[in-house]
Amino acid sequence: MQSSTLKATLRAAALSVAVTAGLSYAPAVLAQAAPKAEPPKAAAPAPAAAGAPAAAPATGELKAPVIAVIDVQKIMQESNASKGISKSFETLRETYQKEISALEDKLRKGEDELRKQQTVLAPEALANKRRDFEKQVAEVQKTVQTRKRVLETSLNEAMAVVHKTMVEIVADISRERGANLVLARQQFVLVDTQLDVTDTVLERVNKKLPQVALNVPKQ
């Protein structure tokens, strides 16, 4: 009976190692972390120049679309602010990973010690050791989940700042071009380069928002 309970405890220890994988990072998370871009509202028509013929009264007919196209993923991954966020994120992830690895090493040593003592300790003493070990496992799992949540929250908040700036700049460019429809580049196979405003948006985002801090709450 003691043997089966001990095995269950040790399986719990192994689980903490698997949970650590939640701290792993892939570059694509930068694009995924940001909310989906919404096309800016169509700009109000500019007033007619003096002497120009008056506009025809509204007849209920739809306006011809004036289209602009933007590669949202490129902006969210290649802007200077996004690259800075990525670098800060990776540094923080490595710090957390080292912390978790140290805790896991401690668990493994406790696991080995408990295995050695199961044949020499009295049942009550072994049960106490097992409870202490289970508590340590639970604490490590809690630490892993807390670190993962902090990373995700910090990343999402920082990328939301980049995304907000991008949308504001897209709205400005749309007004400048008289565009009333902004589409995501990923939706199309071929796009006329004259419609693609990605490089212009990227340049302005870099100028307006050169960097964004990755704010991590003290723990």
C-alpha positions in Angstrom: 0.0 0.0 0.0 2.8 2.3 0.9 4.6 1.5 -2.3 1.7 2.4 -4.5 1.1 5.7 -2.6 4.8 6.5 -3.0 4.7 5.9 -6.7 1.7 8.3 -7.0 3.7 10.9 -5.1 6.7 10.5 -7.4 4.5 10.8 -10.4 3.3 14.1 -9.0 6.9 15.2 -8.8 7.4 14.3 -12.5 4.4 16.4 -13.3 6.1 19.6 -12.1 8.8 19.0 -14.7 6.2 18.7 -17.5 4.5 21.9 -16.3 7.7 23.8 -16.7 7.3 23.5 -20.4 4.7 26.2 -20.0 7.6 28.7 -19.7 8.9 27.8 -23.2 8.7 30.5 -25.8 8.2 30.7 -29.5 8.6 33.9 -31.5 5.2 33.5 -33.0 3.7 34.4 -29.6 4.4 38.0 -30.3 1.9 38.1 -33.1 -0.6 35.9 -31.2 -0.4 38.1 -28.1 -1.8 41.1 -29.8 -5.6 41.5 -30.3 -6.8 41.3 -33.9 -6.6 44.6 -35.7 -9.8 46.4 -36.5 -10.1 48.5 -39.6 -10.2 52.2 -38.7 -13.4 54.1 -39.3 -13.7 55.7 -42.6 -12.6 59.4 -42.5 -15.2 62.1 -43.0 -15.1 63.5 -46.5 -13.0 66.7 -46.9 -15.0 69.9 -47.6 -15.3 70.8 -51.3 -12.8 73.4 -52.5 -14.1 76.9 -53.4 -15.6 77.0 -56.9 -15.8 73.2 -57.1 -19.2 71.7 -58.1 -21.3 70.6 -55.2 -21.4 67.0 -54.4 -24.5 65.1 -55.6 -27.1 64.5 -53.0 -27.1 61.1 -51.3 -28.9 58.5 -53.4 -28.4 55.5 -51.1 -25.8 54.1 -53.5 -22.6 52.6 -51.9 -19.3 54.4 -52.3 -16.7 52.7 -54.3 -14.2 51.2 -51.8 -10.8 52.8 -51.5 -8.6 50.0 -50.2 -5.4 49.9 -48.1 -3.6 46.7 -47.1 -1.4 46.1 -44.1 0.6 43.2 -42.9 -0.3 43.2 -39.2 1.9 40.3 -38.3 5.0 42.0 -39.8 4.3 45.1 -37.7 3.8 43.1 -34.5 6.9 41.1 -35.0 9.4 43.5 -36.7 8.8 46.9 -35.1 11.6 48.1 -32.9 9.2 48.1 -29.9 8.2 44.5 -30.6 11.8 43.3 -30.9 12.6 45.0 -27.6 9.7 43.3 -25.9 10.8 40.0 -27.3 14.3 40.4 -26.0 13.1 41.4 -22.5 10.6 38.5 -22.5 13.4 36.0 -23.4 15.6 37.4 -20.6 12.8 37.1 -18.1 11.9 33.6 -19.3 15.5 32.4 -18.9 15.6 33.8 -15.3 12.4 32.0 -14.4 13.6 28.8 -16.1 16.7 28.8 -13.9 14.6 29.3 -10.8 12.3 26.4 -11.7 15.2 24.1 -12.7 16.7 24.7 -9.2 13.4 23.8 -7.6 13.1 20.7 -9.7 16.6 19.5 -8.8 15.6 19.9 -5.2 12.5 17.8 -5.8 14.5 15.0 -7.5 16.9 14.8 -4.6 13.9 14.6 -2.2 12.4 11.9 -4.4 15.7 9.9 -4.3 15.9 10.3 -0.5 12.3 9.2 0.0 12.8 6.1 -2.2 15.8 5.1 -0.1 14.0 5.6 3.2 10.8 3.7 2.4 12.3 0.4 3.5 13.9 1.7 6.7 11.5 4.2 8.1 8.5 3.4 10.3 5.2 3.7 8.5 4.2 6.9 10.4 7.6 8.6 9.8 7.4 7.6 6.1 3.9 9.0 5.9 5.2 12.3 7.3 8.0 12.4 4.9 5.7 11.7 2.0 3.3 14.6 3.0 6.2 17.0 3.2 7.3 15.9 -0.2 3.8 16.3 -1.7 3.7 19.8 -0.2 7.0 20.7 -1.9 5.7 19.3 -5.2 2.5 21.4 -4.9 4.5 24.6 -4.1 6.7 24.1 -7.2 3.7 23.6 -9.4 2.2 26.8 -8.0 5.4 28.7 -8.7 5.5 27.4 -12.3 1.9 28.5 -12.9 2.5 31.9 -11.3 5.6 32.6 -13.4 3.8 31.5 -16.5 0.9 33.8 -15.8 3.2 36.7 -15.1 5.0 36.2 -18.4 1.8 35.9 -20.4 0.2 39.0 -18.7 3.3 41.1 -19.2 3.7 40.1 -22.8 0.1 40.8 -23.6 0.0 44.2 -22.0 3.2 45.3 -23.8 2.1 44.0 -27.2 -1.3 45.7 -26.7 0.5 49.1 -26.5 2.3 48.3 -29.9 -1.0 47.2 -31.4 -2.9 50.3 -30.2 -0.2 52.6 -31.7 -0.3 50.6 -35.0 -4.1 51.1 -35.3 -3.8 54.8 -34.6 -1.2 55.2 -37.3 -3.2 53.1 -39.8 -6.2 55.4 -39.1 -4.0 58.4 -39.9 -2.7 56.9 -43.1 -6.2 55.9 -44.1 -7.4 59.5 -43.7 -4.4 60.8 -45.7 -5.2 58.3 -48.6 -8.9 58.6 -48.4 -9.2 54.9 -47.7 -12.4 53.6 -46.4 -11.4 49.9 -46.2 -8.3 48.5 -44.6 -7.6 44.8 -45.1 -5.1 42.4 -43.6 -2.3 41.3 -46.0 -2.6 37.6 -44.8 -6.0 37.4 -46.4 -4.6 37.7 -50.0 -2.2 35.9 -52.2 -1.3 38.9 -54.4 -1.6 42.6 -53.5 -0.8 45.6 -55.6 2.2 47.3 -53.9 0.4 50.6 -54.2 -2.2 49.4 -51.8 0.2 48.0 -49.3 0.9 50.6 -46.5 2.9 48.2 -44.3 6.3 49.8 -44.7 4.9 53.2 -44.1 3.1 52.1 -40.9 6.2 50.3 -39.7 8.3 53.4 -40.2 5.9 55.6 -38.3 5.4 53.0 -35.5 9.2 52.9 -35.0 9.3 56.7 -34.8 6.3 57.1 -32.5 7.0 54.1 -30.3 10.7 53.2 -30.3 10.4 50.9 -27.2 7.9 49.5 -24.7 8.8 48.3 -21.2 7.9 44.8 -20.1 6.3 45.6 -16.8 6.6 42.7 -14.4 4.9 42.9 -10.9 7.2 42.3 -7.9 6.7 38.9 -6.4 
